[in-house]
Amino acid sequence: MKTICAILSIGFVASCNSASTKIASTDSALKAAAPETSGAAVYAGTLPCGDCEGIDVSLQLNPDSAYFMNSVYKGSRVDNNSNSFKDTGAWTMHGADTLILLQKRTAVKYIKTDSTLTQLDGSGNIITGPLADMFILHKK
């Protein structure tokens, strides 16, 4: 459990230190559309959160290797005026099935299938344990 909390902390701190920008806090923040790009793939899910009820994530992968991500932190312990973030950056594939989101100071890796993205830990391994299923984003 400590390993999962450490991974979550590193991942979310790193993503918050990237090119994140706070956006308006509303229920529709997750649905806020990125600039529509033909052929874009959109993935969504709720990631675990160490100090909130979960993080609703919507990730758009554009064919030009750009990505757009909305993250909305949920729960009573969250300040509703600053609970939403958007990130943009570049993505790349490593091998046939490893997708990498390139952020300012770090990279987040996922295993890509036809219908899912499964987030990997900081060492590039599949996350195991009771929260493992919560690190999966599903294609819309």
VENQUI-V769169 format. One line per field, one symbol per residue. ss: DSSP state (H for helix, E for strand, L for the rest). psi: psi as a letter, one per 20 degrees, with the letter a starting at -180 (. if undefined). burial: I if it has 16 or more other ideal C-beta (glycine too) atoms within 10 Angstrom, else O. A space follows every 50 residues. Layout:
# VENQUI-V769169
ss=???
psi=???
burial=???
This chain:
# VENQUI-V769169
ss=LHHHHHHHHHHHHHHHHLLLEELLLLHHHLLLLLLLLLLLEEEEEEELLL LLLEEEEEEEELLLLEEEEEEEEELLLLLLLLLEEEEEEEEEEELLLEEE EELLLLEEEEEELLLEEEEELLLLLELLLLLHHHHEEEEL
psi=hhgghgggggghgghhiblqpprqorhjhhipprppppjqppqqroqqph kairopppppoqijjqqppppopqrhjpoiiliqqqqqbqqrqoahjopp oorgjrqpqqppahirpoprrhjjqpprahjgiikpppp.
burial=OOOIOOIIOOIIOIIOOIOIOOIOOOOOIIOOOIOOOOOIOOIIIIIIIO OOOOIIIIIIIIOOOIIIIIIIIIOOOIOOOOIIIIIIIOIOOOOOOOII IOIOOOOIIIOIOOOOIIIIIOOOOOIOOOOOOIIIIOOO
